[in-house]
Amino acid sequence: MIDRAAVEAVLNAIPDPATGRGLVEAGVVQGLTVAPDRAGFVIEVPASRTAAYAPVRDAAEAALKAMPGMARVSVVLTAETAPAGRKASLSPAAVEQTRAKAPVPTDRPAHVRRVLAVASGKGGVGKSTVAVNLAAAFARHGLSTGILDADVYGPSLPTMLGLSGKPDYVDGAMVPHVAHGLKAMSVGLLTKGEDAMIWRGPMASQAITQMLTQTRWGTEDQPLDILVVDLPPGTGDVQLTLIQKTPLDGTVIVSTPQEVALADARRAHTLFQRVNVPTLGLIENMTGPVFGEGGAAAEAGRLGVDVLGDLPLDAAVRQAGDAGTPLHTGDIAARFDAIAAALVQKLGL
């Protein structure tokens, strides 16, 4: 079994061209992740030094691959583009798809206790609205809560939380905005509002990886209790990337009551079932005379999962989202509170 001390010893046997010390001692190794059969890290240097460090990257990769039991190694050499005090922005790999993928983390984001995905099989069912208001309900329960807008093609978090402006970049990590008691990160905060995310799957996946692992969600002294991840609709690259990058403690699937939405919710459940991520329950959104009611309850019975609650189609929900303020009072907010309470118990928070 590979352990961190052994990996660091191997890397310290490789001299840093600038100081002559081992790579770990010299502070060259950043974001080191170690699992029983894999390891990875980033070497970030000024653009003028990348040629000098290319052999170092190759040597580190070869040395790690030579370790008994090592099945996978990822060493990324990237040019430093973040002077002190600058604003955060997407990496060149996310925008240009020219840089190697970052090392695959083998654990949840640093100082995050639970990661909950909010998913849907299709768009237009109010998944983002549910994710934002559910996160706000967790905060009302006294939990330190973050929300990650992983819908890179249609980021709605800035509008729904009234946020704007790029996050700060401090000590090698993005600092999330804080609004309504929530720590928030979205690709919509890293790009212009009018930009269209015309990205292939790997580019979207790289953006998710960067926001997930390079955001300071919590600290050792004040960890984040729960990170709510608003997934894009469907069962594509972004969902698979998130599953591969960090262990999910569970997922909530949002659907409207009619069969056309439930059929896609069924596919979303199948995806998470196949990768051993528990579906903690279904939420029926927009229930009432327009879209019907009871469909999610019937579907949950067929899937063998819980119904967490239903949310009537109500103008107040739309008005709150347009105003950039999650619901805090009224019947719908109380329903979100009840759903959050059930999930708190399921997640052991």
N, C-alpha and C positions, 0 to 999 in steps of 0.2 A: 504494500500500500504506500502511495506517495504521501509524504507529509511536508508541511510548509518549511520546517527547518532544513530538511534535505534539499529542497528546491533552492532555498536561499543560499545554502552552502555551495551548490553547483554554480549559481550565478555570481557569487562572490569570488569564485575562482577565475572569472573573466574580468580583465582589467578595463576600467573606464579610460578611454583615450585622453580625457581632459584632466583627470586627477591621478590616474594610476591605481586608484583603490578599486576594490571589488564593486560590481554593479549595484548591489544592494546598499553597501556602505556609502557609496557615492551618491545615493538618492536617484539613480538613473531609472530604477525599476518602479513603475507607477501602476497602481490598480492591480497588484498581483492577486490572482485567484488560483487556489489549489484545491483539487478534488482527489479522490482516491486513485484516479487513473488519468488525470489531465492537469494542465497548468497553463496559465497565460498572463501576459502583462503588456504594458505599453511603454515604449521609450519615446518621450516627447522632448525634442531638442530644437534649437533655433534652426530656421530654414537653411542657414549657411553651413550647418554642421551635419545635415542629413547624410551626405556622402561619406563623411568620416565614421558615422555610426552604422552604416549599412553592414559592414563586416561584423560589427558587434552584435547586431540583430541576428545575423546568420549563425554566428558562433553560439549565441545563447539558445537559439532554436535547436541547433544540433546537439548541444550539451544536454538539454532537457529531454530530447527524444531518446538519447542514449541511456537514460535512467531506467532501470528495471521496472516493468509494470506501467510505464508511461505509454498511454494509448493516443493521446491527442495533445498537441502543443500549439499555442497561438501567441506569437510575438509580433506586435505591431509597432513600426517606426513611423512617427508622424512629426510634422513640422510644428513647432510652437507658434501659435497665433493669438495668444491670450495675454497681452501685457496687463499689469495690475490696473484694476479699476475699469476695464472695458466691459461692455455689455455682452451678455451671452448671445451666441448665434449657433446655428446648426453647423455641424462639422462639414468639411468639404466632401466627405464620403456620402453624406445624406443628400447634398445638393448635386454633386457631380458624379457620384457613383464611381469614383476613381481610386478611393483609398481602401485598403484591406479592412475587413470587418474587425470590430473590436473583440477582445477575448470574451469567451462565453462565460458569464458569471455562473457559479454553481450554487448560489444562495440568493435569498431575497435581497432587495436593496438594503444597503447599510442602515442599521438602526430603524428598521421597520418590522413591527411585530406580526402583522397580518396583511395579506394582499388579497383583495376581493375584486373579481372581474364582473362587470355588468355587461351582458351580451344580449344580442338579438339575432335572429336568423335573417331578418330583412330590415330595411330602412323604413323610416316613417312611423315607427311604433312608439316614439317618445322615449327611447332608451337614454339619451343624454339628459333629458329632463328628469328622468327617474334617478340617474346616477348623481346628478348635482343635488337634488333634494334629499336623496338617501344619505349622501355624505354630510349634508347639513344636519340631518337627524342624528347621525352618529356624534357630531360635535355637540349637539344639545344633550346627548347622553353623557357628556363629560369626557369623551375620547379625543385624543389628539389625532386629527384626521387630515389626510391629504387626498387630492384627486388628480389623476393623470388623464388628460384628454388624449387617448390613443387613436382617436379617429382622425388620422393625419390628412385624409382627403376632404373632410368636412368638419374642421374644428369649430365647436360651438361654445366651448367653455369661456372664452373671453367675453362673449356677449351675455351669457347666462350668469356670470359672476361680476360683470361690469369692470373687466380688467383690460388694461392696455399697457404697452411699453415692454421692452425686452427685459428679462430678468438680469440681475447682476451676476457677475462671474467672479467668485472670490475663492482663493486658495484651491483652485483646480476643480471647483464644482459650481453648478448653477444654483442660485438662491431662489426658491419658488416665491411667487407673489402670495400674499396672505389676504383673503377677503372672506368676510362673514365667518371667521373662525376656521377657515380652511386653507391649507397650503396647496397651491394650484400650479400646475404646469401644463402647457399646451403648445403644440406646434404653431398655433395661431398667435402666440406671443413671440415667436422667433422669426416670423415672416410678416410681410406686409398684408394688411387686411384684404387687399384686392388680388393677392397672389393666388394662382390656381396650382394645386399640388399635382402636377403632371409627372408623377413618379412611378417608376416600375417597383415591383415588390421589394427587391433588395434595398432600394433607396428608402422606402417607407419603413422597412424593418430596421435600418440603421438609425433612423430618426427616433424610433421607439426605444431602441437600446440606449441611445444617448440620453434621452429624457428620463428613462427608468433608472439607469445606473449612475448618471453623472449629476443628479439633482440632490441637494442636501435636504432630504426629507426629515431627518431627525438627527440627534446627536446621542452619544453614549449616555449622557446624563438625562436627556429628554428625548427618548425614542418616540417615533410616530406609532400610535396604537394601530391604525388601520389606513392602508392606501387603497382607495377606490379607483379602479381603472375602467374608464369608459371606452370600451372596445368599438371599433367600427362594425357595422352590420356584416353578417355573412360568416364564412368559415375559411378565410384565405390566409395570406402570408402574415399579416399582422397578428392574427390570433395564434398562429403556429410559432411565430417569433417570441411572443410573450410567454407561451408555454415552455419554450426551450430556454428562455433567458432566466426565468425565476420561478420557483415553486409557487403555485397559486393555492391559497387555502380554500378556495371555493369560487363558484360563479353563481350569479343570479341571472336568469333569463327573463327578458321583458317581451311581452307579446300583447297585441290587441286580441279581442275575443274571436274574430272571424277565422275561418279555416285557412284562408290564404296566408295569414300570418302565423298561425299555429303550425302549419306544415314546415315552415322555415325554422320556427323555434325548436321543432323536433330534431331538425338537422344539427342545430347548434348544440343541443343536449348530447347527440350522438358523438360529435367531435370531442367534447370534454370527457365523455364517458370513455372514449377510446384512449385518451391520454391520462386517465386516472385522476382527473380533476373533478371533485364532487359538485354536482348541481345542488345548491342549497335550497333552491325553490324557484317557482315561477311567480311573476308579478303580472297581473292582468291590468293593462293600462287602457284608458279611454273607454271604460265600460259604460254601458247605458244604451239608450234607444238607437243611437246612430250606428254604433258598431256591434251592438249586441252585448250579452253578458253570459258568464258561466263557461265560456269556451276554455279558458286556461285551467279552470278547476277540473274539467273533464279530461283535458290533455295531461294534467299532472297525475291524475289517477292512472292513465294508461302508461305513463313513464315511471310511475312509482316514486314521485318526488312530491314535496310539499307545495301548497299554494301559500305564498307569503302574504298575499293581500290583493285587493283590487282598488283601482284608482279611477273614479268617475271622470268623464270628460267634462272639464270645468274651465271656464274662461279665466278664472283666477290663476290657474297654472300658467297659461300662456302669457298673461299680463306680467306675472312675476318674472318669467324668463326674459321677456322683452326689456324689463326694467333692470335686469342684472341683479336681482335679489331673490334668493331661494325663499320658499314659503316658510313662515315661522309660526303662524297662527291659523286657526280655522280647521275645518273637517279634513281637508287633504293633508295638511301638515300633521294632524293627529294620526292619520293612516300611515304616513311615512315613519312617524315615531314608533308605531306598533311594529312595522316591518323591521325597523332598525333594532328594536328590542329583541325580536326573534332571532335576528342574525347575530347579535352580540352573544346570545346564548349558544348558538350553533358554533360560533368561532372561538368560544371559550375566552372571551374578553372580559 
